[in-house]
Every structure is written in structure tokens, then in C-alpha cells.
Amino acid sequence: MPELPEVEITRRGIAPAVRGRRVTGVVVRERRLRWPVPRALERDLPGAVVTGLYRRAKYLLMYTDRGTAILHLGMSGSLRLAPVASAPGPYDHVEIRFDAGPCLRLRDPRRFGALLWTTRRDPLEHALLRGLGPEPLAPEFSGAYLHARARGRRTAIKSLLMNAGIVAGLGNIYANEALFRAGIHPLRAAGRVSRARCDRLVEATRAVLVESLEQGGTTLRDFRNGEDRPGWFQLRLNVYGRGGTPCVRCATPVRAVRSGQRSTFYCPQCQH
């Protein structure tokens, strides 16, 4: 699944090409995504001028002077720029065309993504967005904040990190990697993580996200950025996907377990 860095990299690649452009048409080839693509999108978006492309958690928000398109890439989706004259692929379900330049295609083989439309004055008040916690790279996400939200909780610290109401958009890959860097066992009860260790965990979370952004994200299966290029951060993963291989620090075999319906990787020697 594209996680926060991959969505942000997609945004950065696409934003300059669509900002200030007028939408001339919307082609919906497959309406049945996670939620049906609303017909209001085809009715209201043509003629609108794009004022900006922003990210909130794992959502992309295309602001226009008429409303906001809310996109989610789901499990295997991607948003790519393509020449209007090029033939669409079999999974290019929605295409947005502009008055100049390339079109924007939402590709989603598994159809777990979404493309919605809202005319709310503040789109962040949409039901999908208003309950989200602070961004992991924002100042509001601090050791003090995390420690306060963890206090008294028996849930695993990794599950807490992946709770979008606690911190927005931190996916499975980066939660595993941040916990390894901070030396914290992913199944440790959140309420038993000290303030000092919460400080380290926040620092590790920021570091791993920044490094992934610098490397163009993580491509494990399907991820490509808006220009159809893969990321390279998978070459720097310390534990994710490395079950049974020697820990990069101590050579103890990395363990792989299922937790909260997610694959969890950790070093039993380095993380406690």
C-alpha cells in the first residue's frame, strides 16, 4: 500500500503540472472503487481551476475554485501524469483532462482506492478527514503528545502508531522501521513506554520518513510516482520484510509475527 512518503512524493511530482490548470473533462471508465465515484465529480469538476494539490495523511486533496476532489490510492493504486493521446491501461479507471499539458490518470488494479468530491468550504471537515490525528512530521506530534496519548493503554505501541486518530498516515512499513530505530518492541504495551522512549520514537519516526522521501519512497510491488518511477528506500529497510535474516545491528534473526492483522518485524535482541 502506498504510505505517507509515497503519497507525498506523488503529490510533489504532480502538483506543478496541474496547479492553475482548468479541468476540461472527467472520464470515468470504472465507477466501482472503494466507494462509487460520484456523478457530481463529472458534472461539477469540468470548468474548475485547480488551485493546489495537498496531502492529509494518505489522502490527496485537489483544491479547485468549485470544490475539492479527495483521492486515496488504496492498496495498489497510483496517480500518474500521461499524454492525453496515449492509450489508457486496463486499470486506468478515472482520467482528469486539462486545458493544457498531460492528463491525470487514477490507476487501481484492486479497486480499493477512492475518488470523492466535496463542496465543503473546509474539506478537512469531510467525514474521512476530520478525525485524523497530527501529521507525523508536524510539530504537534511530539514525545510529550505521544506519551500522553499512550498513557494507560494496553494496546501494542505499534498499533497505537498506526491508529490514524493518534498520528495520521504512518503506515506499516514505517512503523516497523521507526520502532527498530528507537529500540522499542512493537508489541510492548503503549502505556509502558516511558516519556524518554516516546521522545526517541518520535525522532526515529521523523528520521525514517524524511529518509524515505529523499529516496523517492518504497517500492515493494506496485508503487510508482507521478512520473512512473519507482522509489529506492526499500534498499535501506532494516527489519520490514526481513524475517529470518540477521539483524543489521546484532546478527540475531529478525522475527516476523502477525499483530493487528499486519505483518510485524522486529529484532528480539535490540528491541525491548
Contacts in CASP RR format, 6 or more apart in sequence:
PFRMAT RR
TARGET T0000
AUTHOR 0000-0000-0000
METHOD contacts of the structure
MODEL  1
MPELPEVEITRRGIAPAVRGRRVTGVVVRERRLRWPVPRALERDLPGAVV
TGLYRRAKYLLMYTDRGTAILHLGMSGSLRLAPVASAPGPYDHVEIRFDA
GPCLRLRDPRRFGALLWTTRRDPLEHALLRGLGPEPLAPEFSGAYLHARA
RGRRTAIKSLLMNAGIVAGLGNIYANEALFRAGIHPLRAAGRVSRARCDR
LVEATRAVLVESLEQGGTTLRDFRNGEDRPGWFQLRLNVYGRGGTPCVRC
ATPVRAVRSGQRSTFYCPQCQH
1 73 0 8 1.000
1 74 0 8 1.000
1 75 0 8 1.000
1 76 0 8 1.000
1 171 0 8 1.000
1 172 0 8 1.000
2 10 0 8 1.000
2 58 0 8 1.000
2 73 0 8 1.000
2 74 0 8 1.000
2 77 0 8 1.000
2 78 0 8 1.000
2 223 0 8 1.000
3 58 0 8 1.000
3 169 0 8 1.000
3 170 0 8 1.000
3 171 0 8 1.000
3 172 0 8 1.000
3 173 0 8 1.000
3 174 0 8 1.000
3 218 0 8 1.000
4 55 0 8 1.000
4 57 0 8 1.000
4 58 0 8 1.000
4 136 0 8 1.000
4 169 0 8 1.000
4 170 0 8 1.000
4 171 0 8 1.000
4 174 0 8 1.000
4 209 0 8 1.000
5 174 0 8 1.000
5 209 0 8 1.000
5 212 0 8 1.000
5 213 0 8 1.000
5 216 0 8 1.000
5 217 0 8 1.000
5 218 0 8 1.000
5 233 0 8 1.000
6 73 0 8 1.000
6 216 0 8 1.000
6 217 0 8 1.000
6 218 0 8 1.000
6 223 0 8 1.000
6 225 0 8 1.000
6 231 0 8 1.000
7 55 0 8 1.000
7 58 0 8 1.000
7 59 0 8 1.000
7 60 0 8 1.000
7 73 0 8 1.000
8 55 0 8 1.000
8 213 0 8 1.000
9 213 0 8 1.000
9 216 0 8 1.000
9 217 0 8 1.000
9 225 0 8 1.000
9 231 0 8 1.000
10 60 0 8 1.000
10 73 0 8 1.000
10 78 0 8 1.000
10 79 0 8 1.000
10 225 0 8 1.000
10 226 0 8 1.000
11 53 0 8 1.000
11 54 0 8 1.000
11 55 0 8 1.000
11 60 0 8 1.000
13 81 0 8 1.000
13 225 0 8 1.000
13 226 0 8 1.000
13 227 0 8 1.000
14 53 0 8 1.000
14 79 0 8 1.000
14 81 0 8 1.000
14 104 0 8 1.000
14 226 0 8 1.000
15 52 0 8 1.000
15 53 0 8 1.000
17 81 0 8 1.000
17 101 0 8 1.000
17 102 0 8 1.000
18 50 0 8 1.000
18 52 0 8 1.000
18 53 0 8 1.000
18 62 0 8 1.000
18 98 0 8 1.000
18 104 0 8 1.000
19 50 0 8 1.000
19 51 0 8 1.000
19 52 0 8 1.000
19 53 0 8 1.000
20 49 0 8 1.000
20 50 0 8 1.000
20 51 0 8 1.000
20 52 0 8 1.000
21 49 0 8 1.000
21 50 0 8 1.000
21 98 0 8 1.000
21 99 0 8 1.000
21 100 0 8 1.000
21 101 0 8 1.000
22 47 0 8 1.000
22 48 0 8 1.000
22 49 0 8 1.000
22 50 0 8 1.000
22 98 0 8 1.000
22 99 0 8 1.000
23 45 0 8 1.000
23 46 0 8 1.000
23 47 0 8 1.000
23 48 0 8 1.000
23 49 0 8 1.000
23 50 0 8 1.000
23 64 0 8 1.000
23 96 0 8 1.000
23 97 0 8 1.000
23 98 0 8 1.000
23 99 0 8 1.000
24 46 0 8 1.000
24 47 0 8 1.000
24 97 0 8 1.000
24 98 0 8 1.000
24 99 0 8 1.000
25 42 0 8 1.000
25 45 0 8 1.000
25 46 0 8 1.000
25 47 0 8 1.000
25 96 0 8 1.000
25 97 0 8 1.000
26 41 0 8 1.000
26 42 0 8 1.000
26 45 0 8 1.000
26 46 0 8 1.000
26 94 0 8 1.000
26 95 0 8 1.000
26 96 0 8 1.000
26 97 0 8 1.000
27 94 0 8 1.000
27 95 0 8 1.000
27 97 0 8 1.000
28 37 0 8 1.000
28 41 0 8 1.000
28 42 0 8 1.000
28 93 0 8 1.000
28 94 0 8 1.000
29 88 0 8 1.000
29 92 0 8 1.000
29 93 0 8 1.000
29 94 0 8 1.000
29 95 0 8 1.000
30 93 0 8 1.000
30 94 0 8 1.000
30 111 0 8 1.000
31 37 0 8 1.000
31 93 0 8 1.000
32 111 0 8 1.000
33 93 0 8 1.000
33 108 0 8 1.000
33 111 0 8 1.000
33 112 0 8 1.000
33 113 0 8 1.000
33 114 0 8 1.000
33 115 0 8 1.000
34 72 0 8 1.000
34 74 0 8 1.000
34 111 0 8 1.000
34 112 0 8 1.000
34 113 0 8 1.000
34 114 0 8 1.000
35 114 0 8 1.000
35 116 0 8 1.000
37 93 0 8 1.000
37 94 0 8 1.000
37 115 0 8 1.000
37 116 0 8 1.000
38 116 0 8 1.000
38 117 0 8 1.000
40 117 0 8 1.000
41 69 0 8 1.000
41 115 0 8 1.000
41 116 0 8 1.000
41 117 0 8 1.000
44 66 0 8 1.000
44 67 0 8 1.000
44 117 0 8 1.000
44 119 0 8 1.000
45 64 0 8 1.000
45 66 0 8 1.000
45 69 0 8 1.000
45 96 0 8 1.000
45 117 0 8 1.000
47 66 0 8 1.000
48 64 0 8 1.000
48 65 0 8 1.000
48 66 0 8 1.000
48 67 0 8 1.000
49 64 0 8 1.000
49 65 0 8 1.000
50 62 0 8 1.000
50 63 0 8 1.000
50 64 0 8 1.000
50 98 0 8 1.000
51 63 0 8 1.000
51 64 0 8 1.000
51 65 0 8 1.000
52 62 0 8 1.000
52 63 0 8 1.000
53 60 0 8 1.000
53 61 0 8 1.000
53 62 0 8 1.000
53 63 0 8 1.000
54 60 0 8 1.000
54 61 0 8 1.000
54 63 0 8 1.000
55 61 0 8 1.000
56 124 0 8 1.000
56 129 0 8 1.000
56 132 0 8 1.000
56 135 0 8 1.000
56 168 0 8 1.000
57 129 0 8 1.000
57 132 0 8 1.000
57 135 0 8 1.000
57 164 0 8 1.000
57 168 0 8 1.000
57 169 0 8 1.000
58 72 0 8 1.000
58 73 0 8 1.000
58 74 0 8 1.000
58 169 0 8 1.000
58 171 0 8 1.000
59 70 0 8 1.000
59 71 0 8 1.000
59 72 0 8 1.000
59 128 0 8 1.000
59 129 0 8 1.000
60 70 0 8 1.000
60 71 0 8 1.000
60 72 0 8 1.000
60 73 0 8 1.000
60 79 0 8 1.000
61 68 0 8 1.000
61 69 0 8 1.000
61 70 0 8 1.000
61 71 0 8 1.000
61 123 0 8 1.000
62 68 0 8 1.000
62 69 0 8 1.000
62 71 0 8 1.000
63 123 0 8 1.000
66 119 0 8 1.000
67 117 0 8 1.000
67 118 0 8 1.000
67 119 0 8 1.000
67 120 0 8 1.000
67 123 0 8 1.000
68 117 0 8 1.000
68 118 0 8 1.000
68 119 0 8 1.000
68 120 0 8 1.000
68 123 0 8 1.000
69 96 0 8 1.000
69 115 0 8 1.000
69 116 0 8 1.000
69 117 0 8 1.000
70 114 0 8 1.000
70 115 0 8 1.000
70 116 0 8 1.000
70 117 0 8 1.000
70 118 0 8 1.000
70 123 0 8 1.000
70 126 0 8 1.000
70 128 0 8 1.000
70 129 0 8 1.000
71 79 0 8 1.000
71 106 0 8 1.000
71 113 0 8 1.000
71 114 0 8 1.000
71 115 0 8 1.000
71 116 0 8 1.000
72 113 0 8 1.000
72 114 0 8 1.000
72 128 0 8 1.000
73 79 0 8 1.000
73 108 0 8 1.000
73 113 0 8 1.000
74 108 0 8 1.000
74 110 0 8 1.000
74 112 0 8 1.000
74 113 0 8 1.000
74 114 0 8 1.000
75 110 0 8 1.000
75 112 0 8 1.000
75 113 0 8 1.000
76 108 0 8 1.000
76 109 0 8 1.000
76 110 0 8 1.000
76 112 0 8 1.000
76 221 0 8 1.000
76 222 0 8 1.000
77 106 0 8 1.000
77 107 0 8 1.000
77 108 0 8 1.000
77 109 0 8 1.000
77 110 0 8 1.000
77 112 0 8 1.000
77 113 0 8 1.000
77 222 0 8 1.000
78 106 0 8 1.000
78 107 0 8 1.000
78 108 0 8 1.000
78 222 0 8 1.000
78 223 0 8 1.000
78 224 0 8 1.000
78 226 0 8 1.000
79 104 0 8 1.000
79 105 0 8 1.000
79 106 0 8 1.000
79 107 0 8 1.000
79 226 0 8 1.000
80 104 0 8 1.000
80 105 0 8 1.000
80 107 0 8 1.000
80 224 0 8 1.000
80 226 0 8 1.000
80 227 0 8 1.000
80 228 0 8 1.000
81 102 0 8 1.000
81 103 0 8 1.000
81 104 0 8 1.000
81 105 0 8 1.000
81 226 0 8 1.000
81 227 0 8 1.000
82 88 0 8 1.000
82 92 0 8 1.000
82 102 0 8 1.000
82 103 0 8 1.000
82 104 0 8 1.000
82 105 0 8 1.000
83 102 0 8 1.000
83 103 0 8 1.000
84 97 0 8 1.000
84 101 0 8 1.000
84 102 0 8 1.000
84 103 0 8 1.000
88 95 0 8 1.000
88 105 0 8 1.000
89 107 0 8 1.000
91 107 0 8 1.000
91 108 0 8 1.000
91 109 0 8 1.000
92 105 0 8 1.000
92 106 0 8 1.000
92 107 0 8 1.000
93 106 0 8 1.000
93 107 0 8 1.000
93 108 0 8 1.000
93 111 0 8 1.000
94 105 0 8 1.000
94 106 0 8 1.000
94 115 0 8 1.000
95 103 0 8 1.000
95 104 0 8 1.000
95 105 0 8 1.000
95 106 0 8 1.000
96 103 0 8 1.000
96 104 0 8 1.000
96 105 0 8 1.000
97 103 0 8 1.000
98 104 0 8 1.000
106 115 0 8 1.000
109 222 0 8 1.000
116 126 0 8 1.000
116 128 0 8 1.000
118 126 0 8 1.000
120 126 0 8 1.000
123 129 0 8 1.000
124 130 0 8 1.000
131 164 0 8 1.000
131 165 0 8 1.000
132 164 0 8 1.000
132 165 0 8 1.000
132 168 0 8 1.000
132 169 0 8 1.000
133 164 0 8 1.000
133 165 0 8 1.000
133 166 0 8 1.000
133 167 0 8 1.000
133 168 0 8 1.000
134 140 0 8 1.000
134 141 0 8 1.000
134 145 0 8 1.000
134 167 0 8 1.000
134 168 0 8 1.000
135 141 0 8 1.000
135 167 0 8 1.000
135 168 0 8 1.000
135 169 0 8 1.000
136 167 0 8 1.000
136 168 0 8 1.000
136 169 0 8 1.000
136 170 0 8 1.000
136 205 0 8 1.000
136 206 0 8 1.000
136 209 0 8 1.000
137 206 0 8 1.000
137 209 0 8 1.000
137 210 0 8 1.000
141 167 0 8 1.000
141 202 0 8 1.000
141 205 0 8 1.000
142 199 0 8 1.000
142 202 0 8 1.000
143 195 0 8 1.000
143 198 0 8 1.000
143 199 0 8 1.000
143 201 0 8 1.000
143 202 0 8 1.000
144 195 0 8 1.000
144 198 0 8 1.000
146 166 0 8 1.000
146 167 0 8 1.000
146 198 0 8 1.000
146 201 0 8 1.000
146 202 0 8 1.000
147 193 0 8 1.000
147 194 0 8 1.000
147 195 0 8 1.000
147 198 0 8 1.000
149 160 0 8 1.000
149 166 0 8 1.000
150 157 0 8 1.000
150 160 0 8 1.000
150 190 0 8 1.000
150 191 0 8 1.000
150 193 0 8 1.000
150 198 0 8 1.000
151 191 0 8 1.000
152 190 0 8 1.000
152 191 0 8 1.000
153 160 0 8 1.000
153 189 0 8 1.000
153 190 0 8 1.000
153 191 0 8 1.000
154 189 0 8 1.000
154 190 0 8 1.000
154 191 0 8 1.000
155 189 0 8 1.000
155 190 0 8 1.000
156 186 0 8 1.000
156 187 0 8 1.000
156 188 0 8 1.000
156 189 0 8 1.000
156 190 0 8 1.000
156 259 0 8 1.000
156 260 0 8 1.000
157 179 0 8 1.000
157 184 0 8 1.000
157 185 0 8 1.000
157 186 0 8 1.000
157 187 0 8 1.000
157 188 0 8 1.000
157 189 0 8 1.000
157 190 0 8 1.000
157 191 0 8 1.000
157 193 0 8 1.000
157 201 0 8 1.000
158 175 0 8 1.000
158 176 0 8 1.000
158 179 0 8 1.000
158 186 0 8 1.000
158 187 0 8 1.000
158 259 0 8 1.000
158 264 0 8 1.000
159 190 0 8 1.000
159 259 0 8 1.000
159 260 0 8 1.000
160 166 0 8 1.000
160 190 0 8 1.000
161 167 0 8 1.000
161 170 0 8 1.000
161 175 0 8 1.000
161 178 0 8 1.000
161 179 0 8 1.000
161 201 0 8 1.000
161 205 0 8 1.000
162 170 0 8 1.000
162 171 0 8 1.000
162 172 0 8 1.000
162 175 0 8 1.000
162 262 0 8 1.000
167 205 0 8 1.000
170 178 0 8 1.000
170 205 0 8 1.000
170 209 0 8 1.000
172 240 0 8 1.000
172 262 0 8 1.000
172 263 0 8 1.000
173 218 0 8 1.000
173 220 0 8 1.000
173 237 0 8 1.000
173 240 0 8 1.000
174 205 0 8 1.000
174 208 0 8 1.000
174 209 0 8 1.000
174 212 0 8 1.000
175 186 0 8 1.000
176 186 0 8 1.000
176 239 0 8 1.000
176 240 0 8 1.000
176 264 0 8 1.000
176 265 0 8 1.000
176 266 0 8 1.000
177 204 0 8 1.000
177 208 0 8 1.000
177 237 0 8 1.000
177 238 0 8 1.000
177 239 0 8 1.000
177 240 0 8 1.000
178 201 0 8 1.000
178 204 0 8 1.000
178 205 0 8 1.000
178 207 0 8 1.000
178 208 0 8 1.000
179 185 0 8 1.000
179 186 0 8 1.000
179 201 0 8 1.000
179 204 0 8 1.000
179 266 0 8 1.000
179 271 0 8 1.000
180 238 0 8 1.000
180 239 0 8 1.000
180 265 0 8 1.000
180 266 0 8 1.000
180 267 0 8 1.000
180 270 0 8 1.000
180 271 0 8 1.000
181 204 0 8 1.000
181 207 0 8 1.000
181 208 0 8 1.000
181 238 0 8 1.000
182 197 0 8 1.000
182 200 0 8 1.000
182 201 0 8 1.000
182 203 0 8 1.000
182 204 0 8 1.000
183 200 0 8 1.000
183 270 0 8 1.000
183 271 0 8 1.000
183 272 0 8 1.000
184 193 0 8 1.000
184 197 0 8 1.000
184 200 0 8 1.000
184 201 0 8 1.000
184 271 0 8 1.000
184 272 0 8 1.000
185 266 0 8 1.000
185 271 0 8 1.000
185 272 0 8 1.000
186 259 0 8 1.000
186 264 0 8 1.000
186 266 0 8 1.000
186 271 0 8 1.000
187 257 0 8 1.000
187 259 0 8 1.000
187 264 0 8 1.000
187 266 0 8 1.000
188 272 0 8 1.000
193 201 0 8 1.000
211 233 0 8 1.000
211 236 0 8 1.000
212 218 0 8 1.000
212 233 0 8 1.000
215 231 0 8 1.000
215 232 0 8 1.000
215 233 0 8 1.000
215 235 0 8 1.000
215 236 0 8 1.000
216 225 0 8 1.000
216 231 0 8 1.000
216 232 0 8 1.000
216 233 0 8 1.000
217 223 0 8 1.000
217 231 0 8 1.000
217 232 0 8 1.000
217 233 0 8 1.000
218 231 0 8 1.000
218 233 0 8 1.000
218 234 0 8 1.000
218 237 0 8 1.000
219 230 0 8 1.000
219 231 0 8 1.000
219 232 0 8 1.000
219 234 0 8 1.000
220 234 0 8 1.000
223 230 0 8 1.000
223 231 0 8 1.000
224 230 0 8 1.000
225 231 0 8 1.000
238 247 0 8 1.000
238 248 0 8 1.000
239 247 0 8 1.000
239 254 0 8 1.000
239 265 0 8 1.000
239 266 0 8 1.000
239 267 0 8 1.000
240 265 0 8 1.000
241 256 0 8 1.000
241 263 0 8 1.000
241 265 0 8 1.000
242 254 0 8 1.000
242 265 0 8 1.000
243 253 0 8 1.000
243 254 0 8 1.000
243 255 0 8 1.000
243 256 0 8 1.000
243 265 0 8 1.000
244 253 0 8 1.000
244 254 0 8 1.000
244 255 0 8 1.000
244 256 0 8 1.000
245 253 0 8 1.000
245 254 0 8 1.000
246 252 0 8 1.000
246 253 0 8 1.000
246 254 0 8 1.000
247 253 0 8 1.000
247 254 0 8 1.000
247 267 0 8 1.000
247 269 0 8 1.000
247 270 0 8 1.000
249 267 0 8 1.000
249 270 0 8 1.000
250 267 0 8 1.000
250 269 0 8 1.000
250 270 0 8 1.000
252 267 0 8 1.000
252 268 0 8 1.000
252 269 0 8 1.000
252 270 0 8 1.000
254 265 0 8 1.000
254 266 0 8 1.000
254 267 0 8 1.000
255 265 0 8 1.000
255 266 0 8 1.000
255 267 0 8 1.000
255 268 0 8 1.000
256 263 0 8 1.000
256 264 0 8 1.000
256 265 0 8 1.000
257 263 0 8 1.000
257 264 0 8 1.000
258 264 0 8 1.000
END
